[in-house]
């Protein structure tokens, strides 16, 4: 059974980009606009998962005389922050509408090419912070994925996926994140590349269960090692001829180091209780490494730990999808997404990855309802 819901919920079989967005390494929270940063981060994560689709099985299968098979998805995602439902936390209320556009091209011989673009619009925000940007429109990075799944020819001359012992599928991909988002401009990022390999064990329990593990490495190419904002728009953040002015004093360094590279581990489980229903559980752990090393010197505090800066983030996604029609073109999905540091603020306990029971006011979790149309 190939429900479109499964393609929307499971992590890439063959073509996976990574911050991934496949690279979209976890987006750094914009210090000047925290709510916008969260919107970009949440949208980036959902885009990241959406890009991990099984490109070896396009919606429209290529025939021998049809070398290129074009397919695609259009998804409308409605998201509310969990803080919306917390008494006394009305200032965290938010509602966002996100459009996901994906186009895929089957190149043959197990290769595929896809592109994904997201646009998010904030429709409701009641924030008491002057840094918030109500009703803002956020354009995500453009994600381009080249995927390949090794194929073999059986005795009947048909091409099938090459399997490892145990019936495990293998897929490799290269994902490029083009800097079309505000976050990339803030991080002075030219490009992010993510090579990735995935292992898939499908068809467990009579085809009702699939398990995916993916390992990706993201390399960011930034113009500067620190985040920067336009000095013209934020002149009060810099002193005349101060050291925070860079690039010919046209930009202001915010003091936040950019991420040089990241390692991403993804584990996803998809269950098909009925032919039209798919339930997904996905866990992603990003280990981010900053550009600068901090060697120990005479000015280093005794409690400081010199070395490369780190910023680890975990993502948890619980999703349920239902396909309306026999052709599996229309899908309705409900999702709960949580993005938070793996450890609590006191560094003593691990956070539950799939919902923020510790403090909903932190708004680490969001709830979404999506409508997906496959072409």
C-alpha positions in Angstrom: 0.0 0.0 0.0 1.4 3.4 -1.0 -0.8 5.9 0.7 0.1 9.5 -0.1 -0.1 10.1 3.6 2.9 7.8 4.0 4.9 9.9 1.6 3.9 13.0 3.6 4.8 11.5 7.0 7.8 9.3 6.6 11.4 10.3 6.3 13.1 10.0 3.0 13.8 6.7 1.5 16.0 7.8 -1.2 16.2 11.5 -1.6 16.7 13.3 1.6 17.9 16.7 2.1 18.4 17.7 5.5 17.9 21.6 6.9 18.8 19.0 6.1 16.6 22.4 5.8 18.6 19.1 4.6 20.3 20.8 5.1 18.7 23.3 6.6 20.8 23.1 9.6 18.7 24.1 12.6 17.9 27.8 11.9 19.5 30.1 14.5 16.9 32.1 16.4 16.9 35.6 15.2 17.8 37.8 18.2 16.0 40.8 16.7 12.9 38.9 15.8 12.3 35.8 18.0 8.8 35.0 16.8 9.8 35.2 13.2 12.7 32.9 13.9 10.4 30.3 15.4 8.1 30.5 12.4 11.0 30.0 10.1 12.4 27.2 12.2 9.1 25.3 12.5 8.3 25.7 8.8 11.9 24.7 8.0 11.5 21.5 10.0 8.2 20.6 8.3 9.7 21.3 5.0 12.6 19.2 6.0 10.4 16.2 6.7 8.3 16.8 3.6 11.4 16.8 1.4 12.2 13.3 2.7 9.8 11.5 0.4 10.3 8.2 -1.4 11.4 9.5 -4.7 12.0 6.0 -6.1 8.3 5.6 -6.3 7.0 8.8 -8.0 3.3 9.5 -8.2 3.4 9.1 -12.0 5.6 6.1 -13.0 7.9 6.7 -15.9 7.4 4.4 -18.9 10.3 3.3 -21.1 9.2 5.8 -23.7 8.7 8.5 -21.1 12.2 9.3 -19.8 11.1 12.0 -17.5 8.2 11.6 -15.0 7.1 14.8 -13.3 5.2 14.7 -10.1 4.5 17.1 -7.2 2.7 18.1 -4.1 0.9 21.2 -2.8 0.2 21.4 0.9 -1.5 24.0 3.1 -0.5 23.8 6.7 -2.4 25.6 9.6 -0.3 25.9 12.8 -1.0 27.2 16.3 1.5 27.5 19.1 0.8 25.5 22.2 1.2 28.7 24.3 -2.1 29.7 22.7 -3.9 27.3 25.1 -2.0 28.1 28.3 -3.9 30.4 30.7 -2.1 33.7 31.4 0.1 33.2 28.3 -2.0 35.0 25.8 1.0 37.0 24.7 2.3 33.8 23.0 -0.8 33.3 20.9 0.0 32.8 17.2 -1.5 31.3 14.1 0.4 30.6 10.9 -0.6 29.4 7.5 2.2 27.7 5.5 2.2 26.7 1.8 4.4 23.9 0.7 5.2 23.5 -3.0 7.2 20.5 -4.2 8.0 19.3 -7.7 9.8 16.0 -8.4 11.4 14.6 -11.5 12.1 10.9 -12.0 15.4 10.7 -14.0 15.4 6.9 -14.3 17.9 4.3 -13.1 16.9 5.0 -9.5 17.7 8.7 -9.7 15.4 11.6 -8.9 15.4 15.4 -8.7 13.1 17.5 -6.5 12.6 21.1 -5.4 10.7 22.3 -2.3 9.6 25.8 -1.4 7.7 27.1 1.6 6.0 30.4 2.3 4.5 31.1 5.7 2.1 33.8 6.7 1.4 34.9 10.2 -2.3 35.6 10.6 -2.7 36.2 14.3 -0.1 37.3 16.9 -0.8 38.9 20.2 2.7 39.7 21.5 3.9 42.2 24.0 7.4 42.4 22.6 8.4 45.2 20.3 10.7 42.7 18.4 7.7 40.6 17.2 6.5 41.0 13.6 2.7 40.4 13.5 1.3 39.3 10.1 4.8 38.7 8.7 5.4 36.7 5.6 8.3 34.3 5.8 9.9 32.7 2.7 11.9 29.6 3.4 15.1 28.4 1.8 14.7 26.7 -1.6 15.6 23.1 -1.2 16.9 21.1 -4.2 17.5 17.3 -3.7 19.3 14.9 -6.0 18.5 11.3 -4.8 19.6 7.9 -5.9 18.5 4.4 -4.9 20.6 1.5 -6.2 18.6 -0.7 -8.6 19.0 -4.2 -9.9 17.5 -6.2 -12.8 15.6 -9.4 -11.8 15.3 -12.6 -13.9 12.3 -11.2 -15.7 14.2 -8.1 -16.8 12.4 -5.8 -14.5 14.3 -3.2 -12.4 13.8 -3.4 -8.7 15.5 -1.6 -5.7 18.7 -3.3 -4.6 18.3 -4.7 -1.1 20.8 -5.4 1.7 20.5 -8.6 3.8 17.2 -8.4 5.7 15.4 -6.7 2.9 16.7 -3.2 3.8 16.6 -0.5 1.1 19.4 2.0 0.7 19.2 5.5 -0.5 21.7 8.3 -0.9 21.0 12.0 -1.6 22.6 15.4 -1.9 20.5 18.3 -0.7 21.2 21.9 -1.4 19.6 24.8 0.5 19.6 28.0 -1.6 19.6 31.2 0.6 16.1 32.6 -0.2 15.1 33.0 3.5 15.5 35.9 5.9 17.3 33.5 8.3 20.0 32.7 5.6 20.6 36.4 5.1 20.9 36.9 8.8 23.4 34.1 8.9 25.2 35.5 5.8 24.8 32.0 4.3 25.6 31.5 0.6 24.7 27.8 0.5 24.2 24.7 2.6 24.9 21.2 1.3 23.8 18.0 3.0 24.9 14.5 1.8 22.8 11.9 3.4 22.3 8.1 3.4 19.2 6.3 4.5 18.3 2.8 5.4 14.7 1.6 5.1 13.1 -1.5 6.4 9.6 -1.6 4.7 6.8 -4.1 4.7 7.0 -5.2 8.3 4.0 -6.9 9.8 2.4 -7.6 6.4 3.3 -4.3 5.0 1.8 -2.2 7.8 5.0 -0.9 9.4 8.1 0.8 8.0 11.3 1.9 9.8 13.7 4.5 8.5 17.1 5.6 9.7 19.0 8.4 8.0 22.4 10.0 8.7 23.2 13.3 7.2 26.1 15.8 7.3 25.5 19.5 6.7 28.1 22.0 5.6 27.2 25.7 5.7 29.1 28.2 3.5 28.8 31.6 5.1 30.2 34.9 4.1 30.9 35.7 7.8 31.5 33.5 10.8 29.0 35.6 12.8 25.4 36.6 12.2 24.9 40.2 10.9 22.2 42.7 10.3 22.0 45.9 8.2 23.4 48.9 10.0 21.1 51.2 8.1 18.0 49.5 9.5 19.4 49.1 13.0 21.7 52.0 13.6 21.0 52.2 17.4 22.7 48.8 17.9 26.1 50.1 17.0 28.4 52.8 18.2 30.1 55.2 15.7 33.2 53.4 14.5 32.6 50.6 17.1 34.1 47.2 16.6 30.7 45.7 16.1 30.5 47.4 12.7 31.8 45.2 9.9 31.9 44.9 6.1 32.9 48.5 5.7 30.6 49.5 8.6 27.6 48.6 6.5 26.7 45.6 8.8 26.5 45.0 12.5 27.8 41.8 14.0 25.3 40.5 16.6 27.7 38.4 18.5 26.1 35.1 17.6 28.4 32.6 15.8 27.1 30.8 12.8 27.0 27.1 12.5 29.9 25.7 10.4 28.6 22.1 10.1 26.1 19.8 11.6 25.4 16.1 12.0 21.8 14.9 11.8 20.4 11.6 12.9 16.8 10.7 12.0 14.7 7.8 13.0 11.1 7.4 11.7 8.4 4.8 12.1 5.3 4.7 9.9 2.3 2.5 10.7 -0.6 1.8 8.3 -3.5 0.5 10.4 -5.8 0.7 7.3 -5.1 1.3 3.6 -6.0 5.0 3.9 -4.7 5.8 7.4 -1.0 6.4 8.2 0.5 7.1 11.7 4.0 8.5 11.9 6.5 9.0 14.7 9.8 10.8 13.8 12.8 11.8 16.0 15.6 14.0 14.7 18.8 15.0 16.6 20.9 17.8 15.3 24.5 18.2 16.6 25.6 21.7 15.5 29.2 22.9 15.6 30.1 26.7 15.4 32.8 28.2 13.3 35.1 29.5 16.0 37.3 27.6 18.4 37.8 29.1 21.9 41.3 28.2 23.1 42.2 28.5 26.7 44.3 31.6 27.5 45.0 33.9 30.4 41.6 35.5 30.1 39.6 32.2 30.2 37.5 31.7 33.3 38.1 28.6 35.4 34.5 27.4 34.8 34.7 27.9 31.0 35.2 24.9 28.7 37.3 25.9 25.7 36.6 24.4 22.3 34.3 24.6 19.4 30.9 26.0 20.2 28.0 23.5 20.2 24.2 23.9 19.9 22.2 20.6 19.9 18.5 20.5 19.1 16.0 17.7 18.9 12.8 17.5 16.9 9.9 15.2 17.6 7.0 14.8 15.2 3.8 12.8 15.8 1.5 12.7 12.8 -1.7 11.1 11.5 -2.8 11.2 7.9 -5.9 10.1 6.1 -6.2 9.7 2.3 -9.7 10.6 0.9 -9.7 9.1 -2.6 -8.7 5.8 -4.1 -6.2 7.6 -6.3 -4.5 8.8 -3.1 -4.3 12.4 -4.3 -6.0 14.2 -1.4 -4.7 13.8 2.2 -5.6 15.4 5.5 -2.9 15.3 8.2 -2.7 16.3 11.8 0.7 16.9 13.4 2.3 17.8 16.7 5.8 19.2 16.3 8.3 19.9 19.1 11.7 21.6 18.8 13.8 22.0 21.9 17.2 21.4 23.4 17.6 17.7 24.3 18.4 18.7 28.0 16.4 20.8 30.4 17.7 24.3 31.4 19.5 22.9 34.5 21.2 20.2 32.2 20.0 17.4 34.5 17.1 15.8 32.7 16.3 14.9 29.2 13.3 16.6 27.6 10.4 14.5 26.3 10.9 14.8 22.5 7.3 14.7 21.3 5.5 17.2 23.5 6.6 19.8 25.9 5.1 18.7 29.2 7.7 20.6 31.1 6.5 24.1 30.2 4.0 24.8 27.5 4.6 28.5 28.0 8.0 28.0 26.3 6.0 27.2 23.2 8.4 24.5 22.1 5.5 22.6 20.6 3.1 23.5 17.9 0.0 21.7 16.5 -0.8 21.7 12.7 -3.5 20.6 10.4 -2.6 20.1 6.8 -4.3 19.4 3.5 -2.1 17.8 0.8 -2.8 17.5 -2.9 -0.6 15.2 -5.0 -0.1 15.6 -8.8 
